[in-house]
Amino acid sequence: MSELLLETQRLGPDAALIAARGELSIGSAPGVAAEIGELVKRGRRRIIVDLDEVVFVDSTGLGFLLNGLRCVDRVDGRLVLVVPPGHVHRVFEMTRLDGVFRLAATLPEALGELGLAEVAGEA
């Protein structure tokens, strides 16, 4: 099993980007939800989770992303996932979670959806 590496970047006073790389599975998924929760505690209301370099996601990973979404929703925030076409995107389609999450194909698209287009060149 591959580990999940997370890199978090601040995108202004109330926004952040979590770039994930590896496998989002039973052993690694709690880290994503915990990171989202910490960002919300620190006042981040607009959060992007970039899954572009995630090669595998299982049901536990999806569940922890849903927990993160609930956490953001409780503070009237917005969560956007970057999920380009491919295997991981297909998992969201098959589970119908593409209708639950805001999905963007690219990071610039996600930044635009959250009104952060001005930082597109910086991220």
C-alpha positions in Angstrom: 0.0 0.0 0.0 1.3 3.4 -1.0 1.2 6.2 1.5 -0.6 9.5 1.0 1.5 12.7 1.0 -0.3 15.9 1.7 1.0 19.4 1.1 -1.1 22.3 2.3 -0.8 25.9 1.0 -2.6 29.0 2.2 -4.5 30.8 -0.5 -5.4 34.1 1.2 -7.1 34.8 4.5 -9.9 32.2 4.3 -8.7 29.7 1.6 -6.3 26.8 1.4 -5.2 24.1 -1.0 -4.4 20.6 0.0 -2.4 18.7 -2.7 -2.6 15.0 -2.3 -0.3 12.4 -3.8 -0.5 8.6 -3.5 -3.3 6.4 -2.4 -6.4 7.7 -0.6 -7.3 4.5 1.2 -8.1 3.0 4.6 -4.6 3.6 6.0 -4.2 7.1 4.8 -7.6 8.7 4.4 -8.0 9.9 8.0 -5.2 12.4 7.4 -7.2 14.2 4.7 -10.2 14.7 7.0 -8.0 15.8 9.8 -6.3 18.3 7.6 -9.6 19.7 6.4 -10.8 19.9 10.0 -7.7 21.8 11.1 -8.0 24.3 8.2 -11.6 25.0 9.2 -10.5 25.5 12.8 -8.0 28.1 11.5 -10.7 30.0 9.7 -10.4 28.6 6.2 -13.8 28.4 4.6 -12.8 27.8 1.0 -10.8 24.6 0.5 -9.5 22.8 -2.5 -8.3 19.2 -2.3 -6.2 18.5 -5.4 -6.5 14.8 -6.2 -4.6 15.1 -9.5 -1.7 12.9 -8.3 -3.9 10.4 -6.4 -3.6 7.0 -8.1 -6.1 5.1 -6.1 -9.1 5.8 -3.9 -11.3 3.3 -2.0 -14.6 3.6 -0.1 -12.9 4.6 3.1 -11.1 7.4 1.3 -14.4 8.6 -0.1 -16.0 8.4 3.3 -13.3 10.6 4.8 -13.7 13.1 2.0 -17.4 13.2 2.8 -16.5 13.8 6.5 -14.4 16.7 5.3 -17.2 18.1 3.2 -19.6 18.0 6.2 -17.0 19.8 8.3 -16.8 22.6 5.6 -20.6 22.7 5.2 -21.1 23.2 8.9 -19.3 26.6 8.7 -21.0 27.5 5.4 -17.8 27.0 3.5 -17.1 25.5 0.1 -15.0 22.5 -0.8 -13.9 21.7 -4.3 -12.0 18.6 -5.4 -9.7 18.6 -8.3 -10.3 15.3 -10.1 -9.2 15.1 -13.7 -10.7 12.6 -16.1 -9.4 9.1 -15.4 -9.6 6.3 -12.9 -10.2 8.3 -9.8 -12.9 10.4 -11.5 -14.6 7.2 -12.6 -14.8 6.1 -9.0 -16.7 9.4 -8.2 -19.1 8.7 -11.1 -19.7 5.1 -10.2 -20.5 6.0 -6.6 -22.6 9.0 -7.8 -20.5 11.2 -5.6 -19.8 13.4 -8.6 -23.3 14.8 -7.7 -22.4 15.4 -4.1 -18.9 17.0 -4.4 -18.0 20.0 -6.5 -15.5 18.5 -8.9 -13.1 20.5 -11.1 -10.9 19.0 -13.8 -8.0 21.3 -13.2 -6.6 23.4 -10.4 -7.3 26.7 -12.2 -10.9 25.6 -12.7 -11.2 25.0 -8.9 -9.6 28.3 -8.1 -12.1 30.0 -10.4 -15.0 28.2 -8.8 -14.0 29.5 -5.4 -13.4 33.0 -6.6 -9.6 32.6 -6.3 -8.7 33.0 -9.9 -6.3 35.8 -9.0 -4.0 33.3 -7.2 -4.1 30.8 -10.1 -0.6 31.8 -11.2 0.7 31.5 -7.6 -0.6 28.0 -6.8 
